[in-house]
Amino acid sequence: MINLRNLFQVAVSVDHRYGPFYNLGQAENVRDALLAYGYRAVRQGRITRLAMGPVAHNGASGYFGPVPLPDGRPRIDQTLPTIVPLITGQAADLQETGPGKRA
């Protein structure tokens, strides 16, 4: 029975009339499920947010970007004191930030 269901899903997915709409709906379902899992992980305390100061995630103002911090230091000087303890397992003293913070 499951194989028959899967066969119909594949047939609808490849149909040029219905496939694009079906695939978009499936992509939205997957996205929603992943977001729900991420939020659940935050609520359960399995994800920790750490303050990185005035540093973006990527680009020229990112963790390793070439643009200096407002105080003139290289961005890597702000990044390494947070990243190295995470990698070496010494992260217990880092300040948490964001939803459910303990700091």
N, C-alpha and C positions, 0 to 999 in steps of 0.2 A: 504494500500500500504506500509506504514511504517512497519507494522507487518510482511509482507512478506519479506521485505528487512532484517529485524532483524533475521528472521528465516534462511535466506540464510547465513547471517554472522555467526550465531551460527553453522550451518551445516559445513561451511568451516573451522571454528575454531577447531572443534572437529575431523575433518578428519585427520588421521595420515599422509596422503601424503602431504596435503597442509597446515594443521593447524599450524605447527611450523613456516613456512615462513609468513603466514598471521599474526600470533600473534606477531612475531618480528616486522613486519611492523607497526602494530597497536601500539605497545609499543614505537616505534620510533616517531610516530605521536603524542602520548600523551606527551612524553618527550619534543619534539620540541615546542608543544603548551605551556607547563608549562614554559619552558625557555623563550619563547617569552613574556609571561605574566610577568615574573620576570623582564626582561629587560625593559618592558614598565613601570612597577611600579617604577623602578629606575629613568627612564627618567621623569616620572611625579612627582618625589620627594616624593613618598610614602614610600620609603625605605631609611634609613639613615645608613651609615657606620660610625662606631666609632673606632678610633685608640685605640688599647689595648696594644701597645708597644710590647716587645719581648715575646708575649704569644701566644701559638698555640691554636687551637680550642679544641683539645682533647688530651688525652694521658698524659704522664709524664710532658710534657712542656705545658699542657693545663691551662685553667683559674684557676683550683683548684688543679693542679698537685703538686707532692711532690718535684720536682726539683726546687731549688731556682732560682730567677732572676739573671742576671749577676751582679747586685749590692749586692746580698746576701739576699735580702728580700724574704719572701714567696710570691708565685704567687698570693695568695688571696689578699695580700696587693695592688697589681696592679689591681685586678679584682673588688673588692668591691666599690671603688670610682666611677666606671662607672656603675655597675649593680644596686646599691642601688638607685641612682637618677632615673633610668629608671623605676624601680618598684614603687617608691613613687610618680612619676609624677613630679619630679624636674629636668628633663633632659634638660631644655632649655639652660643651660650654658655649656654643653658638646661640645667638638670640633668634628666636622664632618670630615671624610676623604673619599677618594675614588672618583669615578666619580660624577661630579656635586656637589662637596663639596662647602660649603658656608664659611668655615673657612678662 
